[in-house]
Structure formats: structure tokens, C-alpha cells
């Protein structure tokens, strides 16, 4: 068996909560490993809810995560 694709999500808003986290959390071959949002308490609560080990408030720190393979940008369009 190959190792899962380790994914980080930038953004802890509605689209991430309603679409990205539930789907990615159940997807075979994928593992959520990090969430980044400038609202740390909100990000921490979501990380706990979806069993995501690492929380960041700085996108540069998230991108330097040693086990990250891919990032989903789940921020409002004007912030992409």
C-alpha cells in the first residue's frame, strides 16, 4: 500500500467546513495534516473536530510543514 497524500487546507470558513474537510477526511488515500487560518481558535476547533494534527496562522509556516504534499486553498476568491 502506498502512503496517503498529506494535505493542508488554507482557510477555515464555510466552504472548508461544509465541503473540503468532510470529503478529504473520508477520502481513501488522503490524510489531512494541517489547517491554516488567521483565526487560531476557530482553526484549532476545526482541527480537533476533523482530527487534523497541526494548526497555523501563517501560510508560510504551513507551506513549510515537513510532511505536506498538497494544499487546498479554501479562502474567499479575492484572497486567492
Secondary structure, DSSP 8 states (H G I E B T S, - for coil): ----EEEEEE--SHHIIIIIHHHHHH-TTEEEEEEE-S-HHHHHHHHHHHT--EEESSHHHHHT-TT--EEEE-S-GGG-
